[in-house]
Amino acid sequence: MPVGNLGSRRTVRDLRRTNRATLLRHLYFEGPLSRQELGPATGLSSGSVSNVTSGLLAEGLLEEAGSVDSDGGRPRTLLRVAPGAGSLIGVDVGETGVRVELFDISLTERARAEYPLHAEDGGHGAPHVVRLIAEGLAAVRTAEDPDVPLLGVGIGVPGIVERDPARGGAVVHGQTVGWDAVPLESLLRDQTDLSPAIPLFISNGAKTLGQAEMWFGAGRGAQDAVVALLGSGVGASVITHGSAYGSASRGAAEWGHTKVQLRGRPCRCGARGCLEAYVGAESILARWGGPRPHGAGEESDLAELLASRTPEAEAVLAETAEYLGAGIADLVNLYSPERIVLAGWAGLLLGPRLLPAIREAVTTYALHHPASRTTLALGELGPDAVTVGAATLPLSRFLDAGGHASSTSTPNPRAREASP
């Protein structure tokens, strides 16, 4: 067969996948919609919409979701992405525990397993964490429908994630938890029963949280945003040229380890004067020194600090708000985002009380022009944001591939660009 014909076949196949991805993404984020609405919304011809939706319906990736009246004609059938077309797993390797959740495609939770991380049991030691993830995967998968494919597993971790094919894939550098080039992907493949055909995605936890807030939470609709994760540790996800469909350049910023004080307070990373040493939950509670109920945990202790009205507690909270505002001002000056979202369990606890003081500090320390175009909001997704964000990693791959769960080729970037 002539080479030219082979090239044409590839072009047709890529175009078909691009059209499928375009329709799937639009229906996922904006559905249910009728076929008549999909044409103008995606820029595809009515013939392409009809052909693609027919194929996706036949494969069980779309389903009918009622109908709406049309002007003088027959009612129009609404379509949506079928929640039962696949399942997803999100994992959060957090500061105090490991959380594993099974979702359907609509990101409705179907099962959950949670394991605390205690120092006496191994804490954040990589072998211990890998065992807990493996146990969690086995636990939630008992709730799987055997007729529904598992589209992939996403994992949010502390630290910097790099790909190293020589070491089996994702390698994690998590200095604050003692991880030095841990080959996490290889370890998980060795110690779980995941089929090699099931995609495994590992990313920084702040980055997965950022994607969740951009898709479904307080960042939705913003083009340029920073999603800040505030817990015991501090991180940020920087989003540029974003959209509700996930088309964005993203990076995980080690914001918590930017310096706010020379020769300042010691940080968990081993350095001094890091922002985390002033606004991380662990450091806030250490400065307070108030009553710490035995075994209650940081979240309960921070809630008690917020409830306290002593001068000592008020001074700690005021200082925290100023340092946090100064740190956010740095994000404003560096990235000039239109929106900054304060999230993470500690951020959501502190935000309602401290937001006015934080905004005042941002105004004081940021350049006036970029600050004038930046809004500060609280995250909307709660404590599950990292696991939801982790689950969006295989979901995004699935949508990019036009619904082909087993596709291993690189998604066509124009599949996202075709969406408005």
matplotlib code that plots the C-alpha trace (Angstrom):
import matplotlib.pyplot as plt

x = [0.0, 1.4, 2.9, 0.5, -2.5, -1.1, -0.6, -4.1, -5.4, -3.5, -4.8, -8.4, -7.9, -6.4, -9.2, -11.8, -10.1, -9.8, -13.6, -14.4, -12.3, -13.8, -17.3, -16.5, -14.9, -17.6, -20.3, -18.4, -18.0, -21.2, -23.6, -26.2, -26.6, -28.5, -26.8, -28.1, -26.3, -23.1, -22.4, -22.2, -20.5, -17.7, -17.4, -18.1, -20.5, -23.9, -22.7, -19.6, -21.6, -24.1, -21.4, -19.4, -22.2, -23.7, -20.4, -20.0, -23.6, -23.0, -19.8, -21.7, -19.6, -22.6, -26.2, -29.5, -30.5, -34.0, -35.2, -36.1, -38.7, -37.6, -39.2, -42.0, -40.3, -39.8, -38.2, -34.5, -32.7, -30.1, -26.8, -24.3, -21.1, -22.3, -21.1, -20.8, -18.6, -15.5, -14.1, -11.2, -9.0, -7.5, -4.8, -3.7, -0.4, -0.9, 0.8, -1.1, -2.4, -3.1, -6.5, -7.7, -11.0, -12.8, -15.0, -17.2, -16.5, -18.7, -16.3, -19.0, -17.3, -18.0, -15.6, -12.9, -10.1, -8.1, -4.9, -3.2, 0.5, 2.1, 5.8, 5.9, 4.4, 6.8, 5.4, 6.2, 8.8, 8.4, 8.0, 5.3, 3.5, 3.6, 2.1, -0.7, -1.5, -1.5, -3.8, -6.1, -6.2, -7.2, -9.8, -11.6, -11.5, -13.8, -16.5, -15.7, -18.3, -16.5, -18.1, -16.8, -13.2, -10.7, -9.4, -6.4, -5.0, -3.8, -1.6, -0.9, 2.4, 4.5, 7.6, 8.9, 8.0, 10.3, 10.1, 13.1, 12.5, 15.6, 14.1, 10.6, 8.8, 7.9, 10.6, 9.7, 12.0, 10.2, 12.7, 10.2, 9.1, 12.6, 12.1, 15.2, 14.6, 12.1, 11.1, 7.4, 5.9, 8.2, 7.6, 3.8, 3.9, 5.9, 3.7, 0.2, -1.9, -2.5, -2.5, 0.3, -2.5, -4.0, -2.4, -0.7, -0.2, 1.9, 2.0, 2.7, -0.3, -0.6, -0.7, -3.6, -5.5, -5.0, -6.5, -9.5, -10.2, -9.7, -12.1, -14.8, -14.1, -13.1, -10.7, -13.3, -13.4, -10.1, -7.4, -4.4, -4.6, -2.6, -4.1, -2.3, -2.3, -1.9, -1.6, 1.3, 3.3, 2.7, 2.7, 1.1, -0.1, 0.5, -2.0, -1.5, -3.7, -6.3, -9.8, -12.7, -11.6, -8.1, -6.1, -3.4, 0.2, 0.6, 3.5, 3.9, 5.7, 7.6, 6.1, 6.4, 10.2, 10.6, 12.4, 10.6, 13.2, 17.0, 18.3, 14.7, 12.8, 13.9, 11.8, 11.1, 13.2, 16.3, 16.7, 15.7, 13.2, 10.9, 7.3, 6.2, 8.0, 5.6, 2.3, 2.3, -0.1, 2.7, 4.6, 1.5, 0.7, 4.3, 4.3, 1.0, 2.1, -1.5, -3.3, -2.7, -5.1, -3.1, -3.6, -6.2, -4.2, -3.2, -6.7, -8.4, -5.6, -5.8, -9.6, -9.0, -6.5, -9.1, -11.7, -9.4, -9.7, -6.6, -4.1, -1.5, -3.8, -4.8, -1.1, -0.2, -3.2, -2.3, 1.3, 0.2, -2.2, 0.5, 3.1, 0.6, -0.5, 3.2, 3.7, 0.6, 1.9, 5.0, 2.7, 0.9, 4.2, 5.6, 2.7, 0.1, -2.8, -6.4, -7.3, -5.6, -7.4, -6.5, -7.1, -5.8, -7.3, -5.5, -6.2, -9.9, -9.9, -8.0, -9.5, -12.9, -11.3, -8.2, -9.2, -9.8, -6.3, -4.7, -6.2, -4.9, -1.4, -1.5, -2.5, 0.4, 3.1, 2.1, 2.6, -0.5, -1.2, -1.1, -2.8, -5.7, -6.6, -6.2, -9.0, -8.5, -10.9, -11.2, -11.2, -14.6, -13.8, -12.9, -10.6, -11.1, -9.6, -6.3, -7.9, -10.4, -7.6, -5.5, -8.5, -8.7, -5.2, -6.5, -9.8, -8.0, -6.1, -9.3, -11.0, -7.9, -7.9, -11.5, -12.7, -10.2, -9.1, -6.2, -4.8, -1.1, -0.4, 0.3, -3.1, -3.5, -3.2, -5.8, -8.4, -8.4, -7.9, -11.0, -13.1, -14.2]
y = [0.0, 3.5, 5.4, 8.3, 6.2, 5.1, 8.8, 9.6, 6.8, 8.1, 11.5, 10.3, 8.3, 11.2, 13.5, 11.0, 10.8, 14.6, 14.9, 12.3, 14.0, 17.4, 16.1, 14.0, 17.0, 19.4, 17.0, 16.2, 19.8, 21.3, 18.4, 17.3, 18.9, 18.0, 17.2, 20.4, 22.4, 20.4, 21.6, 25.3, 24.7, 22.6, 23.9, 20.4, 19.9, 18.3, 15.2, 14.8, 15.3, 12.7, 10.1, 10.6, 10.6, 7.5, 5.7, 6.9, 5.8, 2.4, 2.0, 3.0, 6.2, 8.4, 8.0, 9.8, 12.2, 13.2, 15.7, 19.3, 21.0, 22.6, 25.5, 24.0, 20.6, 17.3, 17.3, 17.2, 14.3, 15.4, 13.5, 13.2, 11.2, 8.0, 7.9, 4.1, 4.1, 3.6, 3.9, 5.9, 5.7, 8.7, 8.5, 11.2, 10.6, 13.3, 14.6, 12.6, 9.7, 7.9, 8.2, 6.0, 6.6, 4.8, 7.1, 6.7, 8.9, 11.7, 11.6, 10.3, 8.4, 4.6, 3.4, 4.8, 3.5, 5.7, 4.9, 7.1, 7.6, 7.0, 7.4, 4.2, 2.2, 3.6, 7.1, 8.4, 5.7, 4.8, 1.0, 1.7, 4.1, 1.7, -1.0, 1.3, 2.3, -1.3, -2.2, 0.7, -0.2, -3.8, -2.6, -0.1, -2.4, -4.9, -2.3, -2.3, -3.5, -6.3, -5.0, -1.5, -0.8, 0.8, 3.8, 4.4, 5.3, 8.8, 9.5, 12.9, 12.9, 15.5, 16.7, 16.9, 14.2, 13.3, 10.6, 8.3, 5.4, 3.7, 3.5, 2.4, 5.7, 8.3, 9.1, 11.3, 13.7, 14.6, 16.2, 17.1, 13.5, 11.9, 10.7, 10.9, 9.8, 7.1, 5.0, 5.1, 3.9, 0.9, 0.0, 0.2, -1.9, -4.5, -4.6, -4.3, -6.5, -3.6, -4.8, -3.3, -2.1, 0.1, 3.6, 4.9, 8.6, 10.2, 13.9, 16.5, 16.8, 20.5, 20.1, 17.5, 19.8, 22.7, 20.7, 19.7, 23.3, 24.5, 21.9, 21.8, 24.4, 28.0, 28.2, 27.3, 29.8, 31.5, 31.6, 32.3, 31.2, 29.9, 27.3, 27.3, 24.2, 25.0, 22.1, 21.1, 21.8, 24.5, 24.3, 25.8, 24.9, 27.5, 27.5, 29.6, 29.8, 27.6, 26.7, 24.6, 21.8, 21.4, 23.1, 24.7, 24.9, 23.7, 23.5, 22.6, 25.4, 24.8, 28.0, 26.9, 26.9, 30.4, 32.5, 35.2, 35.7, 35.4, 33.0, 32.7, 29.8, 26.2, 24.5, 20.8, 20.8, 21.6, 25.3, 28.4, 31.2, 29.3, 30.5, 27.0, 27.6, 30.6, 29.5, 25.7, 24.2, 22.5, 25.7, 27.7, 25.3, 25.2, 29.0, 29.0, 26.4, 26.2, 23.2, 20.2, 17.4, 14.1, 12.4, 14.8, 15.7, 18.9, 19.6, 19.5, 21.5, 24.2, 24.4, 24.9, 27.7, 29.4, 29.0, 30.5, 34.2, 34.6, 37.4, 34.7, 33.0, 36.3, 37.3, 34.0, 34.3, 37.9, 37.0, 34.0, 36.2, 38.8, 36.2, 34.4, 37.7, 38.5, 35.0, 35.5, 38.9, 37.2, 35.0, 38.1, 39.8, 36.7, 35.4, 38.3, 35.7, 36.7, 34.4, 32.9, 30.1, 29.2, 25.5, 22.6, 21.5, 24.2, 26.9, 26.0, 26.2, 29.5, 31.2, 32.2, 33.9, 35.3, 36.2, 40.0, 40.3, 38.3, 40.5, 43.6, 42.2, 41.3, 44.9, 46.1, 43.9, 43.3, 45.6, 47.7, 47.0, 43.2, 43.1, 45.2, 42.4, 39.5, 38.1, 35.8, 33.0, 29.9, 26.4, 24.8, 21.1, 20.3, 17.6, 15.3, 17.8, 16.0, 12.6, 14.1, 15.9, 12.7, 10.9, 13.6, 12.5, 9.3, 11.0, 13.7, 11.0, 9.1, 12.3, 13.3, 9.8, 10.2, 7.6, 4.9, 3.6, 1.5, 4.2, 4.6, 7.2, 10.9, 12.8, 15.2, 18.7, 20.0, 17.9, 20.4, 23.4, 22.6, 23.2, 26.8]
z = [0.0, -0.8, 2.0, 1.3, 2.0, 5.3, 6.2, 5.3, 7.4, 10.4, 9.8, 9.7, 12.9, 14.7, 13.6, 14.8, 18.2, 18.4, 17.6, 20.2, 22.8, 22.0, 22.5, 25.5, 27.3, 26.4, 27.6, 30.7, 31.9, 30.4, 29.9, 29.5, 26.1, 22.9, 19.6, 18.2, 21.0, 20.6, 17.1, 17.8, 21.1, 19.7, 16.2, 14.7, 11.8, 12.5, 10.6, 12.8, 15.9, 14.8, 13.9, 17.0, 19.5, 17.8, 18.3, 21.9, 22.7, 21.3, 23.4, 26.6, 27.1, 26.7, 27.8, 27.3, 30.1, 29.3, 26.7, 26.2, 24.1, 20.9, 19.0, 17.1, 16.6, 18.3, 21.8, 21.7, 23.5, 26.0, 26.3, 29.0, 29.8, 31.5, 35.1, 34.9, 31.9, 34.0, 37.5, 38.9, 42.0, 43.7, 46.5, 48.8, 50.6, 53.2, 56.2, 58.7, 56.7, 53.4, 51.8, 48.9, 47.2, 44.3, 42.1, 39.1, 36.1, 37.6, 40.6, 42.9, 45.7, 45.7, 48.3, 50.7, 52.8, 55.2, 57.2, 59.8, 59.6, 63.0, 63.6, 65.7, 62.8, 60.1, 59.5, 56.1, 55.4, 51.8, 52.4, 55.0, 52.7, 49.8, 51.9, 53.0, 49.4, 48.3, 51.1, 50.3, 46.6, 47.4, 49.9, 47.6, 44.6, 46.3, 45.5, 41.8, 39.3, 37.3, 34.1, 34.6, 33.5, 35.9, 33.9, 36.1, 39.5, 40.4, 43.4, 45.1, 47.1, 49.0, 47.2, 43.6, 41.1, 38.2, 35.5, 35.3, 32.9, 34.2, 37.6, 36.5, 36.1, 38.7, 41.3, 44.3, 46.1, 49.3, 51.6, 54.4, 54.7, 54.2, 50.6, 48.5, 45.0, 46.0, 42.9, 43.9, 40.6, 40.5, 44.1, 43.6, 40.5, 42.4, 45.5, 44.1, 41.8, 39.3, 35.7, 33.6, 31.3, 34.1, 34.0, 37.1, 37.6, 40.3, 40.9, 43.6, 46.0, 45.6, 41.9, 42.1, 44.5, 42.1, 39.2, 41.3, 42.3, 38.7, 37.3, 40.0, 42.7, 43.5, 40.5, 37.8, 35.0, 35.8, 33.2, 35.5, 39.1, 42.0, 44.3, 47.7, 49.9, 53.6, 56.0, 58.2, 55.0, 52.5, 48.7, 45.6, 42.2, 39.5, 36.6, 33.4, 30.4, 32.1, 31.2, 32.6, 30.3, 31.8, 29.0, 31.0, 31.8, 35.4, 37.9, 41.5, 43.3, 46.5, 47.8, 51.4, 51.1, 49.9, 52.5, 54.5, 57.2, 57.0, 59.7, 60.8, 62.4, 61.5, 58.9, 58.5, 55.3, 57.3, 56.2, 58.2, 57.5, 55.2, 54.9, 56.1, 59.4, 59.9, 58.4, 58.4, 61.0, 62.8, 63.3, 64.2, 67.0, 68.2, 68.5, 70.4, 72.9, 74.2, 75.5, 73.2, 74.0, 73.9, 70.6, 69.3, 66.2, 64.5, 63.0, 66.4, 68.0, 65.3, 65.8, 69.5, 68.8, 66.6, 69.4, 72.0, 72.7, 74.8, 74.0, 73.2, 70.6, 69.1, 68.7, 67.0, 64.6, 63.7, 63.0, 60.9, 58.8, 58.2, 57.1, 55.0, 53.4, 52.7, 51.1, 48.9, 47.9, 46.6, 44.5, 43.2, 42.3, 40.6, 38.7, 38.6, 38.7, 38.4, 41.3, 44.3, 46.1, 49.7, 50.2, 52.2, 55.5, 57.5, 54.9, 55.1, 58.9, 59.1, 56.1, 57.4, 60.5, 58.9, 55.4, 56.1, 57.8, 55.0, 52.3, 54.2, 54.3, 50.6, 49.9, 52.1, 50.6, 46.9, 44.0, 43.6, 39.9, 40.0, 43.4, 42.0, 39.5, 41.9, 44.0, 47.0, 47.6, 49.8, 48.3, 47.8, 47.7, 51.3, 52.6, 49.6, 47.2, 46.8, 46.1, 43.7, 41.9, 41.8, 40.2, 37.5, 36.3, 34.7, 33.9, 31.9, 30.0, 29.2, 27.9, 25.9, 24.3, 23.2, 25.6, 24.7, 28.1, 26.8, 24.5, 25.1, 22.5, 23.3, 23.3, 20.4, 22.0, 19.6, 21.3, 24.1, 21.9, 20.0, 23.1, 23.7]

ax = plt.figure().add_subplot(projection="3d")
ax.plot(x, y, z, "-o")
ax.set_aspect("equal")
plt.show()
